[in-house]
Amino acid sequence: MNLDTVHHLAIIGSDYQKTKEFYVDKLGFEQLDEHVRPEKRDILFNVRKGNLVLEIFIKPDAPLRPAMPNPEHTGLRHLAFKVADVESCLQEFDRLDILHEALRYDDFDGRKMAFFFDPDGLPLEIHE
């Protein structure tokens, strides 16, 4: 069995407009397709940036995450993006009104990193 490449990551969002604006307009993902599925009561669209594909389901009636997002909850901890300059990304997040935590340094490699959150509170990370 050869499981050495990720095909895609799936995310559930509750608000089509906010989720699309966040991933496409703010983070710069290219929208590949869109499928309105009334029988499943959702909209599915795929976005890509480089080799990363996100499969995004919009389900307005999906159960909500806990009130305060926390990367320490059981399950997928976070999705991390490699960037050249964390501090400039944080400045861009401020300009785009993207909620984020303060700059910090990785305990193991000492590189700069920070958590940020999508419109539904999914923890995301940028890391140098």
One Martini backbone bead per residue (centre of mass of N, CA, C, O) as a GRO file, in nm:
protein
  128
    1MET     BB    1   0.095   0.037   0.024
    2ASN     BB    2   0.053   0.381  -0.108
    3LEU     BB    3   0.063   0.677   0.125
    4ASP     BB    4   0.242   0.957   0.005
    5THR     BB    5  -0.027   1.118  -0.092
    6VAL     BB    6  -0.232   1.384  -0.096
    7HIS     BB    7  -0.537   1.455  -0.235
    8HIS     BB    8  -0.721   1.572   0.014
    9LEU     BB    9  -0.908   1.812   0.203
   10ALA     BB   10  -1.178   1.830   0.432
   11ILE     BB   11  -1.438   2.082   0.468
   12ILE     BB   12  -1.669   2.240   0.693
   13GLY     BB   13  -1.916   2.477   0.624
   14SER     BB   14  -2.184   2.727   0.683
   15ASP     BB   15  -2.085   2.971   0.480
   16TYR     BB   16  -2.045   3.033   0.165
   17GLN     BB   17  -1.941   3.327   0.138
   18LYS     BB   18  -1.726   3.326   0.367
   19THR     BB   19  -1.565   3.077   0.271
   20LYS     BB   20  -1.495   3.169  -0.014
   21GLU     BB   21  -1.359   3.435   0.063
   22PHE     BB   22  -1.136   3.313   0.234
   23TYR     BB   23  -1.003   3.099   0.030
   24VAL     BB   24  -1.006   3.276  -0.235
   25ASP     BB   25  -0.973   3.589  -0.175
   26LYS     BB   26  -0.764   3.576   0.071
   27LEU     BB   27  -0.576   3.301   0.015
   28GLY     BB   28  -0.577   3.220  -0.314
   29PHE     BB   29  -0.760   3.014  -0.416
   30GLU     BB   30  -0.867   2.797  -0.665
   31GLN     BB   31  -1.154   2.740  -0.828
   32LEU     BB   32  -1.272   2.434  -0.977
   33ASP     BB   33  -1.570   2.393  -0.847
   34GLU     BB   34  -1.939   2.322  -0.838
   35HIS     BB   35  -2.194   2.161  -0.613
   36VAL     BB   36  -2.530   2.132  -0.606
   37ARG     BB   37  -2.696   1.935  -0.328
   38PRO     BB   38  -3.012   1.890  -0.233
   39GLU     BB   39  -3.011   1.589  -0.129
   40LYS     BB   40  -2.767   1.689   0.091
   41ARG     BB   41  -2.774   1.989   0.180
   42ASP     BB   42  -2.538   2.107  -0.025
   43ILE     BB   43  -2.215   2.245  -0.099
   44LEU     BB   44  -1.955   2.174  -0.341
   45PHE     BB   45  -1.603   2.270  -0.333
   46ASN     BB   46  -1.299   2.315  -0.510
   47VAL     BB   47  -0.958   2.389  -0.413
   48ARG     BB   48  -0.641   2.549  -0.522
   49LYS     BB   49  -0.286   2.536  -0.406
   50GLY     BB   50  -0.094   2.403  -0.585
   51ASN     BB   51  -0.101   2.075  -0.436
   52LEU     BB   52  -0.354   2.181  -0.283
   53VAL     BB   53  -0.666   2.026  -0.189
   54LEU     BB   54  -0.993   2.149  -0.120
   55GLU     BB   55  -1.285   2.012   0.026
   56ILE     BB   56  -1.589   2.198   0.028
   57PHE     BB   57  -1.848   2.203   0.262
   58ILE     BB   58  -2.182   2.331   0.268
   59LYS     BB   59  -2.344   2.321   0.605
   60PRO     BB   60  -2.570   2.495   0.782
   61ASP     BB   61  -2.655   2.222   0.979
   62ALA     BB   62  -2.403   2.177   1.113
   63PRO     BB   63  -2.229   2.116   1.367
   64LEU     BB   64  -2.073   2.288   1.602
   65ARG     BB   65  -1.819   2.412   1.736
   66PRO     BB   66  -1.675   2.520   1.976
   67ALA     BB   67  -1.672   2.841   2.074
   68MET     BB   68  -1.357   2.798   2.116
   69PRO     BB   69  -1.098   2.768   1.943
   70ASN     BB   70  -0.893   2.454   1.947
   71PRO     BB   71  -0.608   2.264   1.866
   72GLU     BB   72  -0.666   2.043   2.120
   73HIS     BB   73  -0.870   1.887   1.993
   74THR     BB   74  -1.003   1.622   1.892
   75GLY     BB   75  -0.844   1.536   1.605
   76LEU     BB   76  -0.786   1.748   1.386
   77ARG     BB   77  -0.572   1.992   1.462
   78HIS     BB   78  -0.436   2.102   1.179
   79LEU     BB   79  -0.354   2.327   0.913
   80ALA     BB   80  -0.042   2.373   0.744
   81PHE     BB   81   0.145   2.651   0.618
   82LYS     BB   82   0.398   2.732   0.411
   83VAL     BB   83   0.616   3.014   0.469
   84ALA     BB   84   0.848   3.276   0.440
   85ASP     BB   85   0.664   3.505   0.620
   86VAL     BB   86   0.488   3.543   0.898
   87GLU     BB   87   0.473   3.850   0.956
   88SER     BB   88   0.352   3.929   0.678
   89CYS     BB   89   0.100   3.754   0.707
   90LEU     BB   90  -0.015   3.895   0.959
   91GLN     BB   91  -0.047   4.168   0.822
   92GLU     BB   92  -0.245   4.062   0.607
   93PHE     BB   93  -0.458   3.960   0.802
   94ASP     BB   94  -0.523   4.236   0.918
   95ARG     BB   95  -0.615   4.360   0.649
   96LEU     BB   96  -0.838   4.104   0.612
   97ASP     BB   97  -0.967   4.016   0.886
   98ILE     BB   98  -0.794   3.778   1.020
   99LEU     BB   99  -0.797   3.561   1.259
  100HIS     BB  100  -0.528   3.566   1.513
  101GLU     BB  101  -0.246   3.488   1.655
  102ALA     BB  102   0.044   3.519   1.784
  103LEU     BB  103   0.355   3.516   1.758
  104ARG     BB  104   0.569   3.225   1.737
  105TYR     BB  105   0.778   2.947   1.848
  106ASP     BB  106   0.904   2.661   1.781
  107ASP     BB  107   1.011   2.419   2.005
  108PHE     BB  108   1.210   2.261   1.791
  109ASP     BB  109   1.305   2.481   1.541
  110GLY     BB  110   1.237   2.806   1.600
  111ARG     BB  111   1.019   2.881   1.417
  112LYS     BB  112   0.789   3.062   1.283
  113MET     BB  113   0.444   3.107   1.411
  114ALA     BB  114   0.075   3.070   1.351
  115PHE     BB  115  -0.255   3.106   1.426
  116PHE     BB  116  -0.563   3.054   1.245
  117PHE     BB  117  -0.908   3.129   1.119
  118ASP     BB  118  -1.187   3.037   1.003
  119PRO     BB  119  -1.524   3.111   0.996
  120ASP     BB  120  -1.560   2.821   1.182
  121GLY     BB  121  -1.275   2.778   1.355
  122LEU     BB  122  -1.056   2.654   1.198
  123PRO     BB  123  -0.746   2.546   1.252
  124LEU     BB  124  -0.463   2.729   1.147
  125GLU     BB  125  -0.128   2.746   0.991
  126ILE     BB  126   0.180   2.918   1.006
  127HIS     BB  127   0.512   2.828   0.863
  128GLU     BB  128   0.869   2.846   0.815
   0.00000   0.00000   0.00000
